[in-house]
Amino acid sequence: MYAPQDDTRLLTGALYDEPVPPGADVLDVGTGSGALALAAARRGLRVTAVDASRRAVCAARVNALLAGVRLRVRHGHLFEPVRGETFDLVLANPPYVPAPGDGPRGAARAWDAGRDGRLVLDEICREAPAMLRPGGVLLLVQSSLSAPDRTLGQLRAAGLKAAVTRRRRVEFGPVLRGRERWLREQGLLDATENKEELVVVRAELPV
C-alpha cells in the first residue's frame, strides 16, 4: 500500500482548488490509504474509493471511520468495480515510476509501472473519459519521468481539454535513489539532475 507523499499533497491541493459543488460524485481510483478520498469527503462530496489491494481497501475504510466521514470503498482494478457509473470528478494517483524488469511485484505494485512508467497511466487515459459526466474533470498526478506530454496527447485525442496545472520539484525518494543509475542509463535523467518533477494533469470533458 502506498503511503501519502509529495504527489498526494500536490494532488490534494488541486482538489481543494477545483470548484466542485457539494454533493458531487467523486471517484478516487487507486485510493491507497484513502487520503485523497477523505479530503474529498470533507468537502461534502459523495466519494467512491477503489483499490486493487485488499489491504488498502481495509485501510481506507478504517481511516474513514476514524475521520468520521462516509466513503463507499470497493475492491478491484481501476474502474472495474464502478463500470457503468459516471462521476463529476475522478482523482488518480497511479503507479508511474519507470522500473527495470518484467513487471511490478509485491509492494512495488503501488509505484512501479513498467520500463516507461506508463503501464497504468495509459490505461487510465483510455478509460477515464468514459467515466466522466459532461463537464466532469479528471485530476491525475504523475512524474515528469513518465511522459506527461503523452498523457496530455491521449486525453486530448479522447476529446478532453487537458493541461498541466501544477508542478513541483522534489528530492528523490528511496525508490528513485535506489534506481538512479538505471534511470540515467535509460536517458530518463541527465547526469546532473537530482530532483524529480511532479505534475498534476487536469482534463475536462466538455459539456
C-alpha positions, 0 to 999 in steps of 0.5 A: 500500500502506498503511503501519502507523499509529495504527489498526494499533497500536490494532488490534494491541493488541486482538489481543494482548488477545483470548484466542485459543488457539494454533493458531487460524485467523486471517484478516487481510483487507486485510493491507497490509504484513502487520503485523497478520498477523505479530503474529498469527503470533507468537502461534502462530496459523495466519494467512491474509493477503489483499490486493487489491494485488499489491504488498502481497501481495509485501510481506507475504510478504517481511516474513514471511520476514524475521520468520521466521514462516509466513503463507499470503498470497493475492491478491484482494478481501476474502474472495474468495480464502478463500470457503468457509473459516471462521476463529476470528478475522478482523482488518480494517483497511479503507479508511474515510476519507470522500473527495470524488469518484467513487471511490478511485484509485491509492494512495488505494485503501488509505484512501479509501472513498467520500463516507461512508467506508463503501464497504468497511466495509459490505461487510465487515459483510455478509460477515464473519459468514459467515466466522466459526466459532461463537464466532469474533470479528471485530476491525475498526478504523475512524474515528469519521468513518465511522459506527461506530454503523452498523457496530455496527447491521449486525453486530448485525442479522447476529446478532453481539454487537458493541461498541466496545472501544477508542478513541483520539484522534489528530492528523490525518494528511496525508490528513485535513489535506489534506481538512479543509475538505471534511470540515467542509463535509460536517458530518463535523467541527465547526469546532473539532475537530482530532483524529480518533477511532479505534475498534476494533469487536469482534463475536462470533458466538455459539456 
